Amino acid sequence: MQPDLYALVLQLAPEAGGPLPAATGVQVQALFFELVRQVDPELSNELHASAPGKPFTVALLPRSGRSAMLELRVTLLSTTLWPPLVQALLQQMTRPALRLGSTALILRDVPGTPGSHPWAGFTSYAALSAAVEPSQRLTLDFAAPTAIAKSSDARGRKKLELLPLPDAVFGALRRRWNMLAPPALHLDKDFVEAACSDTLVSDYRIQTRTEQLKSGPQKGFVGQCSYELPPDPIQQHALTLLADAAFYLGVGAKTTRGMGLCRRLATHAREVER
């Protein structure tokens, strides 16, 4: 089955050596746009334009130990983005031209196949749906600040949910899935809402963290949350599918600016490989 979901990890290092530069979600988004711009300026402008359902995510992976590399994680949620990004990455191997602030970077490697990196892989919307193994319990790992948009307040400002409640998390995933997946795979809003109402939070280790965005600091939650799903197998199927899709889609607001990095953990997993 032709993939239409890709998760790549761009492993970058300072060209002149030395310590890794500090980075924000806005900076790594700009780096991604610059990467695309070098091969397709028009596409870069289209991706930069403010529009719902953007077909990509960008996030900075949590640094492990004393790693000498900066890991930029990119997911592509449409087949149209794959050819230009491959071209851009191949160009970086021969003519590196990326910067993070004032630091010139070189591309060391790009894990992108399943098993090559905990945050890398590829699949398709149809394959994800076909491979679902409904579960009574699942755990999500929110590895970057996550905030889920709700209705606006009296002053017109968006209200953001800072708790991983079932209706917020799975509702956000359903909306994203239906924006990007083929129509035949869309999930009914009322059906998912009913499933969420019968889903319980059974365990959590959550804290708030602030991400620096262009508009200012934005709070989000990070950590792990476990859910007990309803007994109905069809409802379990829908929610398990959305949990699996979180690996590519991200959760909540500003997933193109470093937020909402998320994945489902193996049942009973206690420690997360980062």
Residue pairs with C-beta under 8 A, 6 or more apart in sequence:
1 124
1 126
1 127
2 79
2 124
3 79
3 82
3 122
3 123
3 124
3 127
4 77
4 78
4 79
4 124
4 125
5 75
5 76
5 77
5 122
5 123
5 124
5 125
5 128
5 248
6 75
6 76
6 81
6 82
6 112
6 121
6 122
6 248
7 73
7 74
7 75
7 112
7 119
7 120
7 121
7 122
7 247
7 248
8 73
8 74
8 75
8 76
8 85
8 110
8 111
8 112
8 120
9 61
9 71
9 72
9 73
9 74
9 110
9 111
9 112
9 117
9 119
9 120
10 71
10 72
10 73
10 74
10 89
10 107
10 110
11 69
11 70
11 71
11 107
11 108
11 109
11 110
11 111
12 69
12 70
12 71
12 72
12 98
12 100
12 105
12 106
12 107
12 108
13 20
13 68
13 69
13 70
13 105
13 106
13 108
14 20
14 21
14 103
14 104
14 105
14 106
15 96
15 103
15 104
15 105
15 106
16 104
20 63
20 67
20 68
20 69
20 70
21 70
21 100
21 101
21 102
21 103
23 60
23 70
23 100
23 101
24 60
24 211
24 212
24 213
24 258
25 58
25 59
25 60
25 144
25 211
25 212
25 213
25 254
25 257
25 258
25 259
26 212
26 213
26 214
26 257
26 258
27 100
27 101
28 58
28 59
28 60
28 72
28 100
28 258
29 58
29 256
29 257
29 258
31 72
31 98
31 99
31 100
31 105
32 56
32 58
32 72
32 74
33 44
33 47
33 48
34 44
34 98
34 99
35 85
35 88
35 89
35 92
35 98
36 43
36 44
36 47
36 84
36 85
36 88
37 44
38 88
38 91
38 97
39 84
39 87
39 88
39 91
40 84
40 88
43 81
43 84
47 54
47 56
52 179
53 176
53 179
53 180
54 255
54 256
55 76
55 77
55 78
55 80
55 81
55 180
56 74
56 75
56 76
56 77
56 78
56 81
56 256
57 73
57 74
57 75
57 77
57 248
57 249
57 250
57 255
57 256
57 260
57 261
58 72
58 73
58 74
58 255
58 256
58 257
58 258
59 72
59 73
59 143
59 144
59 250
59 255
59 258
59 259
59 260
59 261
60 70
60 71
60 72
60 73
60 144
60 258
61 71
61 72
61 73
61 119
61 143
61 261
61 274
62 143
62 144
62 274
63 70
63 71
64 274
69 108
70 100
70 105
71 119
73 119
73 261
74 85
75 248
75 249
75 250
76 82
76 85
77 180
77 248
77 249
78 180
89 107
89 110
92 98
92 106
92 107
93 107
96 104
96 105
96 106
96 107
98 104
98 105
98 106
98 107
99 105
111 117
111 120
112 120
112 121
112 122
113 120
113 121
113 122
114 120
114 121
114 122
115 121
118 273
118 274
119 263
121 247
123 131
123 248
125 177
125 180
125 181
125 182
125 185
125 245
126 182
126 185
128 241
128 244
128 245
129 185
129 241
131 244
132 237
132 240
132 241
132 244
133 240
134 229
134 233
134 236
134 237
134 240
135 229
135 236
135 240
135 267
136 228
136 229
136 231
136 236
137 202
137 226
137 227
137 228
137 229
137 267
138 226
138 227
138 229
138 239
138 240
138 243
138 264
138 267
139 203
139 224
139 225
139 226
139 227
139 264
139 265
139 267
139 269
140 164
140 169
140 224
140 225
140 226
140 227
140 243
140 246
140 251
140 262
140 263
140 264
140 265
141 223
141 224
141 262
141 263
141 264
141 265
141 272
142 164
142 206
142 220
142 221
142 222
142 223
142 224
142 225
142 251
142 260
142 261
142 262
143 222
143 261
143 262
143 263
143 272
143 274
144 211
144 220
144 222
144 258
144 259
144 260
144 261
144 262
145 208
145 209
145 210
145 211
145 218
145 219
145 220
145 221
145 222
145 258
145 259
145 260
146 164
146 220
146 221
146 222
146 251
146 252
146 259
146 260
146 261
146 262
147 160
147 161
147 162
147 218
147 219
147 220
147 221
147 252
147 253
147 254
147 259
147 260
148 160
148 161
148 168
148 169
148 171
148 172
148 251
148 252
148 253
149 158
149 159
149 160
149 161
149 172
149 252
149 253
150 158
150 159
150 160
150 161
150 168
151 159
152 158
152 159
153 159
158 253
160 218
160 219
160 253
161 168
161 252
162 208
162 219
162 220
162 221
163 206
163 221
164 201
164 204
164 206
164 221
164 225
165 201
166 196
166 197
166 199
166 200
166 201
166 227
167 193
167 196
167 197
168 252
169 225
169 251
169 252
170 192
170 195
170 196
170 199
170 239
170 242
170 243
171 192
171 193
171 196
172 251
172 252
173 242
173 243
173 245
173 246
173 249
173 251
174 187
174 189
174 192
174 242
176 245
176 249
176 250
177 185
177 186
177 187
177 241
177 242
177 245
177 249
178 186
178 187
180 249
187 238
187 241
187 242
191 235
191 238
192 238
192 239
192 242
194 235
195 229
195 230
195 232
195 235
195 238
195 239
196 239
198 229
198 230
198 232
198 235
199 227
199 228
199 229
199 230
199 239
200 227
200 228
201 225
201 226
201 227
201 228
202 226
202 227
202 228
203 224
203 225
203 226
204 223
204 224
204 225
204 226
205 223
205 224
205 225
206 221
206 222
206 223
206 224
206 225
207 221
207 222
207 223
208 219
208 220
208 221
208 222
209 219
209 220
209 221
209 222
210 217
210 218
210 219
210 220
211 217
211 218
211 219
211 220
211 254
211 257
211 258
211 259
212 218
213 254
213 257
214 257
218 254
218 259
220 252
220 259
220 260
224 265
224 272
227 239
229 235
229 236
229 239
229 240
230 236
243 264
244 264
246 262
246 263
246 264
247 262
247 263
247 264
249 255
250 259
250 260
250 261
250 262
251 260
251 262
252 259
252 260
253 259
253 260
254 260
255 261
265 272
